[in-house]
Amino acid sequence: MIPEESRFASDPAELLPEVPGLPAGWQVGAPDPADRFDVAALTRLLRDHERHGRGWPGSGVDDVLVEVSEHGLRMRENLVVRDAAGDIRAWGSVHDRAGGRMLFVHIVDRSLEGALADACSDLLLVWAEAQARSVGEARGLAVQQIDTGAFEGDRRQEHWLRGAGFERVRRWWQMSRPVEAGETELVPDPDAWSDRGVRFRRLSDGERPAEADLRAVHLVLEEAFRDHFNGREETFEEFVHRLEEDPGHAWHQWWLAEIVDGEHPEPVGALVGTLSEGGTGPGGSYVSYLGVRSAARGRGVARGLLATIVADASRRGHDRVGLEVDADSSTGADRLYLDLGWRTRYVTESWHRHVVVGDLLPG
């Protein structure tokens, strides 16, 4: 269930001791999502962070609003560091993602150097640790994981995370595949088609899908990812709420695969996609989730779902389909994507730290 109130502490003063190194007049607090200058400043920070990390920016205002808007704050909390002129120079965001897993965004202005940049980073890291204890205690946990990310090769970020006790635990290939106009014919119809006893169908033309279909997608993905790296149980309400927040969310990008050669259709695969704007060029599609139940593997379900979103993207005039794959997985999923035309554009990393939650430690 989605909590009525946030599990985080909203007052930075409750969590932060005096942090040395900040100049006189610098302050910490929460950003104002209604202030266009704050939102613009956070967008600049995020885009500059991406530019330094992978060579180009990709995020926009909508990505920032997911983190700071009132809609998202039941599951999130934010902290910013302002200089003496009131300009935002560092930003931290925490997300109560699922039981035992707290996501953490850690961004320090790239123009800051030396001791001042270190001080801003230290403040964000101390705050995140305290928030991990807050959300972990609210969930009744003994240990709370902090899960944050970095671009491969970002030495500054690696230095700060390693120094704060984080461990690099995983690498992720961020892959993209070009889409050609003729690929509209990859499948008979992205709305619905069948092959070898498996039916692939779009859940909606734009409206919220039927509750039973949404629950079927959730159950398929929960089973498919149960044994994957850092898999955490997520309630149906948490799952839908989180995906609806995505700036590229579109109900017509959800597909279900069902075995139909039995008495009743059996959901065995699901693909949740999102859309991205093209700016000055064509847009793109993105595979946020692709899962197949173990009992149905080997029946072409994953290939069929991927062909469906590519054909749909082609019909929409999109020029690419992106996805993320676990670079360290032993499942061989990367071979499927390579075989179907996906190539790695850049690599990201997962860094974890496990925080003991006060008196709840066993024993």
Secondary structure, 3 states (H helix, E strand, C coil): CCCCCCCCCCCHHHHCCCCCCCCCCCEEECCCCCCHHHHHHHHHHHHHHHHHHHCCCCCCHHHHHHHHCHHHCCCEEEEEEECCCCCEEEEEEEEEEECCEEEEEEEECCCCCHHHHHHHHHHHHHHHHHHHHHHHHHCCCCEEEEEEEEECCCHHHHHHHHHCCCEEEEEEEEEEEECCHHHHHCCCCCCEEEECCEEEEECCCCCCCCHHHHHHHHHHHHHHCCCCCCCCCCCHHHHHHHHHHCCCEEEEEEEEEEECCCCCCEEEEEEEEEEECCCCCCCEEEEEEEEECHHHCCCCHHHHHHHHHHHHHHHCCCCEEEEEEECCCCCCHHHHHHHCCCEEEEEEEEEEEEEECHHHCCC
